[in-house]
Amino acid sequence: MELVHSVSPGCLRSRIEPEEKAPNQKRERCASLFFRTHFLGGKAVFRTAEIIVVGSEFFSRDKRDTNSIWLTEELERRGVRVTSKVVVADVLEELTRVVKHGLEAVDLVISTGGLGPTEDDRTREAVARAVGVELEFQQEIEDEIRARFARRGREMADNNRRQAFLPAGSRLIANETGTAPGFFLEGESGTFLALPGPPREMNPMFFDFLAQNQSKLPSESQVKVRRTLRVTGLGESDMDRRIADLYKEVENPEVTINFTPHDLEIHLTADAPSVEMGEALMAPLVTGFLFSVNDESLAEVVVRMAGAAGLKVALTESVTGGHAAHKICSVAGASEVFWGSVVAYSEEAKHKLLGVELATLEEHTAVSEAVALEMVEGLHDVSGADLCVSCTGYAGPSGGTDDDPVGTVYLGFRSPQRTTVRRISLPGSRNLVRSRTTQAILFLLFKYLKSIE
């Protein structure tokens, strides 16, 4: 695939008509096939789908595709399996090829982007070429676009007229928030759905398409159920040792493992309703490390559990620099349980804000069991919180000692029952050590809250 940005010069007419016309007989046959299945209402069920992300900008490191992720979740929730995703540049020949291939491979092809008014918005023309039909002018679309501009006190530019051309036989999907209409075509082998790129336009238009094609969605008995179990505190090899035999032998649910820098995910995919069986089989194997069965983050679980227990949480952070507080504060309802965090990064801050003795810092250094202990005790004196956690460590790349190399972190924990300090060693870059320390803090809180349920 040629990953370049291509703009074809020329007038409006040259852009809305295919540059290489197929023989009339072939065009008429293809158009007839689309006419019959479209107007006679084909009843094929959408079982598989492909998503095409259109735009040369998606080959830039600064542009991320979120549309395909959202569409995949919505489709698979309804039992439609997404088998492939393709990112294609604004090159007419490449886009045409990808559309053709998609229609041959799956039941439903969805594109996002390329429906604007500019020269490089080529989805309409590519679809028309791929299925062998002409682009047809829709006066009502132009009237609506012109009226939308008028309501804003503006005059429609000539190039917006491009958006009023749709492949012959397609059905319009109105855009209530933008000027780019969507459309879908029903063909002999599959259905093509074209949506604009902006999520605020795309999302409601996708739901409109589903409403118009409800009869083509799988029945409840055909739906795939997905569940994500989240585990932390286990390494990759330990996790594999515990569940390898099970996920190799069990077919329903299908089991896959995803290792992230912070935790481990067990993905269960089942023909409804047997995902519950998967949970029942998996959970005992990761007892003590499993913190979520419904894709909640560890911070969400901690906030929920602390709220249920009626306990206040406070942190003092050195190596993480407030990252753990950020995770907690990102959860709705955190204000009910979170006192706050004292970011005591320097020795002076540890002494002045938390009362860590200068002699302790001098004798043991800032990264030590003794300092983590005085930090957590000082935090309790300041906050009065039920659960207090301190952290101090070496994130790197410099620092560390022979006894406490880079990656060493001390965690202090004070509960109504006891005060402890734990030393952990974390691999990875500076940012990974900091984010993994945050996960360790949250897991420390989770384990305590679990023990008092």
PyMOL commands that set and color helices and strands:
alter all, ss='L'
color gray80, all
select helices_A, chain A and resi 12-16+24-39+56-59+67-77+92-105+123-131+139-151+158-164+199-212+214-216+220-222+236-249+275-286+298-309+323-329+334-336+347-354+358-364+369-383+430-451
alter helices_A, ss='H'
color red, helices_A
select strands_A, chain A and resi 48-54+81-88+108-112+135-137+165-167+171-173+182-186+191-195+224-231+254-259+264-271+290-292+313-317+338-343+387-393+408-414+419-425
alter strands_A, ss='S'
color yellow, strands_A
deselect
rebuild
show_as cartoon
